[in-house]
Every structure is written in structure tokens, then in C-alpha cells.
Amino acid sequence: MMNDTHRADRRSWVESANAPRSDFPIQNLPFGVFRDWEGDDSPRVGVAIGDFVLDVSALRAGLFEGQARRAVEACTEPTLNALMELGPDVHGALRARLVQLLDAGDTSSRRYVEPALTRIKDVEMLLPADIGDYTDFYASIQHATNVGSMFRPDNPLLPNYKHVPIGYHGRASSIIVSGAAVKRPAGQTKADDAEAPSFGPSRMLDYEVEVGAFIGRGNSLGETIPVALSRDYLFGLCLVND
């Protein structure tokens, strides 16, 4: 939801965040988990701001109060799971406070916050959460039509597609962080002139850019989550190369 933290006229005392083409202006502070090779290399929760990562776990608790303090205490964990589980009101309060601390108009807190900044080029990003489950949704009607046309040119989109949500489980253990090496999977291929298939590593790489959603809160077995409450369970979005 848009709120005061997204105000277009906001500027930060982190100068690189004010660049017109910055991916991480003060209006966009994505959470992640990183380690700093030149310092403590243990996983830490941070947010991106300009050309830097702000180590949220290193900030003084006295800078926060109420729900924001609950959230920043959860950021002492090596993953985002504890923070995500607190719900949008709590991690939203943390985001609002971080925006205040990084705002160009707040000069009194800068001396406490600036030491917790590390250049993005000097850190390694890690998987941000312990991922217990992973569901892939066949959610784009354009994608479904395109794929269907390869197999059924005369009837690319089956009539039940618009009525039955299509989701299937993927291997949670197969999710890796951006930039990690991808090992070629092994499988069977058969040349047109071969009598039988052969087994070996894949010779081509396919890719699909997709939107990934982090579900931050759980539900009891058999309990359904109404669509109207879905925002209460969604922590954030990322890009996924499937």
C-alpha cells in the first residue's frame, strides 16, 4: 500500500539514493540478508539504500520504539523469517522508521546510522529466508496461451483455465540467490537418428522471468486464508528466473 514513505519529494542524506536512475531511492528500501567479507561475515538483515546496504541488525535499539522496536529485534536473526511472521503492521512500522532515519531532514540520527552502511559492491547477498515450501502458479493468461499454442495450435487456451487456479509444488531446495552458479541438470536426450536416448548434462538453458511472492505468516492445517486478508500474509515481492 502506498503511504507517506513513498512520497515523491523525499530525499535522503545518502546522496547516491537521490540519483535519478537509482534502483534504491529512499522510497524503495527492499529487505535482504547479506554478509560483509571485510568485517563480520555472519548473515545479517539489511535494506538497500542508494549504493549501500544498511545493516539493520547493527542499529541501536534506542532509535526505535513500539512496533518498530519489535521488528528491529527480529532483525537480529540470520534470516527474514522472524520479521516476516510479525505481519505487515509491524514490519511496516520498521520501514516507516527507517525512512525517517534516512531522510535528508533528519540530521540528529545520522551519526548513529551512517556507521551501519556498507557499499553494495563489498557485500555478498544471501538467500533472505529459510524457504519451507515453494508453489509455482500458472497465473498469466498470455503465458498459458503462448505455451498452449505450441501443443494445441487450434485450441491454445483450455476452457477450464479461467476457472481453475493452477498451482504446483516446486523444490524449495532448488532456490538459489541471484548470481549463484547454476549446475547443469542431467537427463535423457535422444538424437533423431539414435536408437535409444542417452544420459548426460543439459546442453541448453531455458529461462522464464517470474514474480516471486514471500508469504510471511503461516496458517493452521486446513485453515483457509480469504482473499480479502491476503495482504496480511504477503511480505514482499522479488524477481525469479525459473
LOMISE-764578 format. One record per residue (C-alpha): residue number from 1; chain; x, y, z. Coordinates in pm, 1 decimal. Layout:
BEGIN
   n chain     east    north       up
 NUM     A        X        Y        Z
...
# end
This chain:
BEGIN
   n chain     east    north       up
   1     A      0.0      0.0      0.0
   2     A    123.6    349.6    -82.5
   3     A    182.8    573.9    218.1
   4     A    394.0    867.6    332.2
   5     A    717.3    668.5    289.8
   6     A    660.9    668.1    -88.1
   7     A    625.1   1046.5   -117.1
   8     A    800.0   1150.8   -438.5
   9     A    964.0   1460.0   -289.9
  10     A   1152.9   1269.3    -19.4
  11     A   1532.0   1288.0    -31.8
  12     A   1796.3   1105.8    169.5
  13     A   2124.9   1217.5    321.9
  14     A   2267.2    910.4    141.9
  15     A   2346.0   1104.8   -176.0
  16     A   2355.2    804.9   -413.9
  17     A   1991.1    734.3   -324.5
  18     A   1891.8   1067.9   -482.6
  19     A   2033.1    986.5   -826.9
  20     A   1754.7    991.6  -1090.7
  21     A   1827.8    635.1  -1201.8
  22     A   1895.5    485.6   -859.7
  23     A   1734.7    144.3   -807.3
  24     A   1714.4    209.2   -434.7
  25     A   1590.5    560.1   -356.9
  26     A   1452.7    629.7    -11.4
  27     A   1106.8    536.6   -141.7
  28     A   1228.8    179.4   -209.6
  29     A   1410.4      8.5     77.7
  30     A   1399.7   -364.9     -1.7
  31     A   1491.9   -605.4    277.2
  32     A   1756.2   -871.5    227.3
  33     A   2021.2  -1077.9    402.2
  34     A   2390.4  -1017.3    337.1
  35     A   2738.1  -1071.7    468.6
  36     A   3033.6   -838.5    463.2
  37     A   3358.0  -1002.9    354.1
  38     A   3572.6   -727.8    508.9
  39     A   3408.5   -741.6    850.5
  40     A   3178.9   -984.2   1030.3
  41     A   3085.6  -1240.3    764.7
  42     A   2781.7  -1377.0    952.3
  43     A   2440.7  -1334.0    781.3
  44     A   2272.2  -1005.0    869.9
  45     A   1942.3   -838.3    782.1
  46     A   1969.2   -514.6    588.3
  47     A   1794.7   -282.4    345.2
  48     A   1933.3   -134.4     26.5
  49     A   1962.8    244.6      3.3
  50     A   2139.3    402.9   -293.6
  51     A   2475.6    231.0   -343.2
  52     A   2476.2     95.3     12.9
  53     A   2330.6   -172.1    236.4
  54     A   2213.7    -55.1    576.9
  55     A   2279.7   -320.0    841.4
  56     A   1950.4   -303.1   1031.3
  57     A   2071.9   -553.3   1289.8
  58     A   2354.8   -314.1   1385.5
  59     A   2130.4    -16.0   1462.6
  60     A   2081.3     85.1   1824.3
  61     A   1753.6    -34.5   1974.4
  62     A   1710.1    310.5   2127.3
  63     A   1638.7    450.4   1782.0
  64     A   1312.9    252.6   1771.7
  65     A   1001.1    219.2   1981.4
  66     A    672.8     31.0   1979.0
  67     A    612.1   -198.7   1683.3
  68     A    924.4    -75.8   1507.4
  69     A   1130.6   -192.8   1803.9
  70     A    968.0   -537.8   1791.0
  71     A   1057.8   -554.8   1423.5
  72     A   1419.0   -444.9   1462.5
  73     A   1469.0   -704.4   1736.1
  74     A   1353.3   -970.2   1486.6
  75     A   1623.1   -844.1   1250.2
  76     A   1891.9   -985.2   1478.7
  77     A   1808.1  -1328.1   1330.0
  78     A   2013.3  -1457.0   1030.8
  79     A   1704.2  -1468.6    805.6
  80     A   1391.1  -1261.8    747.3
  81     A   1154.4  -1532.9    874.4
  82     A   1105.7  -1384.6   1222.2
  83     A   1040.8  -1039.6   1077.2
  84     A    800.1  -1166.2    810.8
  85     A    598.5  -1357.6   1070.2
  86     A    518.8  -1040.1   1265.2
  87     A    282.6   -915.5    995.1
  88     A    253.9   -600.4    785.1
  89     A    170.2   -358.9   1067.5
  90     A    495.2   -444.1   1246.3
  91     A    739.8   -459.1    956.4
  92     A    557.5   -161.0    805.0
  93     A    637.0     34.7   1123.3
  94     A   1003.1    -59.9   1087.1
  95     A   1009.9     56.2    726.0
  96     A    849.4    387.0    822.9
  97     A   1110.2    443.5   1094.2
  98     A   1399.0    355.4    862.0
  99     A   1270.4    611.2    612.7
 100     A   1268.4    872.3    888.6
 101     A   1625.3    786.2    990.0
 102     A   1749.1    808.4    630.8
 103     A   1554.2   1120.4    539.1
 104     A   1760.9   1425.3    448.2
 105     A   1574.2   1625.0    711.7
 106     A   1690.5   1401.7    998.7
 107     A   2043.6   1510.8   1081.7
 108     A   2035.9   1418.6   1451.1
 109     A   2029.7   1041.4   1392.5
 110     A   2276.5   1030.4   1105.0
 111     A   2578.8    975.7   1331.4
 112     A   2417.2    658.5   1467.9
 113     A   2304.1    525.2   1129.7
 114     A   2593.4    607.5    896.5
 115     A   2840.0    359.8   1057.9
 116     A   2596.4     77.6    970.3
 117     A   2625.7    146.3    594.6
 118     A   2835.9    -78.4    369.6
 119     A   2878.5    -39.2     -5.2
 120     A   2676.1   -292.8   -203.4
 121     A   2984.6   -387.2   -403.5
 122     A   3154.0   -502.9    -80.9
 123     A   2883.1   -746.7     33.7
 124     A   2751.9  -1083.5    -75.6
 125     A   2375.1  -1126.6    -87.4
 126     A   2236.1  -1447.9     62.8
 127     A   1901.3  -1625.4     46.7
 128     A   1685.9  -1395.0    257.7
 129     A   1467.3  -1661.8    417.7
 130     A   1451.2  -2025.8    517.9
 131     A   1210.6  -2141.4    249.2
 132     A    996.5  -2427.8    370.3
 133     A    772.3  -2457.2     67.8
 134     A    755.0  -2328.3   -286.9
 135     A    449.5  -2320.5   -511.4
 136     A    462.1  -2222.0   -877.0
 137     A    145.9  -2067.2  -1020.5
 138     A     48.3  -2079.0  -1385.6
 139     A   -108.3  -1736.3  -1348.0
 140     A    -64.0  -1542.7  -1674.6
 141     A   -329.6  -1592.9  -1941.2
 142     A    -84.2  -1465.8  -2204.9
 143     A    178.3  -1719.8  -2097.3
 144     A    -77.4  -2001.4  -2084.9
 145     A   -197.9  -1913.6  -2435.8
 146     A    155.3  -1895.9  -2572.2
 147     A    256.7  -2232.9  -2425.5
 148     A    -73.1  -2392.0  -2530.1
 149     A    -21.9  -2278.6  -2888.8
 150     A    292.3  -2492.8  -2907.1
 151     A     96.2  -2808.4  -2825.1
 152     A   -257.2  -2721.5  -2942.2
 153     A   -239.0  -2460.1  -3220.5
 154     A   -612.9  -2485.9  -3285.0
 155     A   -712.9  -2464.4  -2917.3
 156     A   -430.8  -2297.4  -2724.3
 157     A   -623.9  -2198.7  -2407.9
 158     A   -829.0  -2475.3  -2249.9
 159     A  -1170.4  -2352.7  -2127.2
 160     A  -1111.1  -2451.6  -1762.7
 161     A   -803.9  -2226.2  -1733.6
 162     A  -1017.8  -1923.6  -1643.2
 163     A  -1197.3  -2111.6  -1366.2
 164     A   -937.5  -2338.0  -1201.9
 165     A   -628.3  -2179.2  -1042.5
 166     A   -326.0  -2382.9  -1145.0
 167     A    -50.3  -2422.8   -886.6
 168     A    205.0  -2695.3   -831.6
 169     A    487.2  -2758.0   -590.6
 170     A    847.9  -2689.2   -678.9
 171     A   1157.3  -2798.5   -491.6
 172     A   1224.8  -2542.0   -219.5
 173     A   1583.1  -2672.1   -204.1
 174     A   1639.0  -2565.9   -565.9
 175     A   1602.1  -2192.1   -491.7
 176     A   1935.0  -2011.3   -506.0
 177     A   2032.5  -1649.0   -468.1
 178     A   2096.6  -1424.5   -768.4
 179     A   2447.3  -1464.0   -905.1
 180     A   2499.8  -1819.3   -776.8
 181     A   2640.7  -2078.0  -1015.6
 182     A   2381.1  -2298.1  -1184.8
 183     A   2479.2  -2663.6  -1221.9
 184     A   2352.4  -2824.0  -1540.0
 185     A   2085.5  -3081.7  -1461.6
 186     A   2135.4  -3427.6  -1609.4
 187     A   1869.2  -3604.6  -1808.8
 188     A   1787.3  -3806.2  -2117.8
 189     A   1813.6  -3677.3  -2475.0
 190     A   1763.8  -3862.8  -2798.2
 191     A   1900.7  -3768.0  -3136.9
 192     A   1666.8  -3824.8  -3431.6
 193     A   1898.1  -4087.5  -3576.6
 194     A   1968.9  -4265.5  -3245.5
 195     A   1805.3  -4593.1  -3149.0
 196     A   1784.9  -4503.1  -2779.4
 197     A   1820.9  -4195.9  -2560.8
 198     A   2146.6  -4110.2  -2386.8
 199     A   2200.5  -3971.2  -2037.5
 200     A   2404.5  -3656.3  -1976.0
 201     A   2407.0  -3288.5  -1874.0
 202     A   2169.3  -3040.4  -2035.2
 203     A   2315.9  -2863.7  -2337.7
 204     A   2076.9  -2565.0  -2336.1
 205     A   1939.9  -2332.5  -2068.5
 206     A   1580.3  -2212.1  -2074.5
 207     A   1461.8  -1919.4  -1865.6
 208     A   1141.7  -1751.8  -1752.9
 209     A   1130.4  -1423.8  -1564.6
 210     A    861.6  -1451.2  -1298.8
 211     A    736.1  -1262.8   -994.4
 212     A    808.1  -1431.2   -662.1
 213     A    598.3  -1360.9   -351.4
 214     A    721.5  -1414.0      4.5
 215     A    440.6  -1536.0    228.9
 216     A    545.0  -1422.2    573.4
 217     A    283.8  -1576.6    800.6
 218     A    153.9  -1929.4    825.9
 219     A   -189.6  -2079.5    883.8
 220     A   -314.9  -2385.3   1069.2
 221     A   -364.3  -2711.1    881.5
 222     A   -694.2  -2696.7    696.0
 223     A   -745.7  -2325.7    761.7
 224     A   -809.8  -2119.1    450.7
 225     A   -699.2  -1759.2    400.0
 226     A   -967.0  -1532.2    247.5
 227     A   -856.7  -1325.6    -49.4
 228     A   -956.3  -1010.5    140.3
 229     A   -688.9  -1089.4    402.1
 230     A   -415.2  -1185.9    157.5
 231     A   -222.0   -861.1    210.0
 232     A   -179.3   -954.8    576.3
 233     A     24.6  -1259.2    470.2
 234     A    230.8  -1110.3    187.9
 235     A    569.8   -978.4    297.8
 236     A    714.1   -870.1    -34.1
 237     A    797.0   -945.4   -395.4
 238     A   1108.4  -1037.1   -588.9
 239     A   1208.4  -1142.1   -939.6
 240     A   1263.7  -1511.9  -1006.7
 241     A   1443.4  -1672.2  -1300.2
 242     A   1255.8  -2001.5  -1330.7
# end
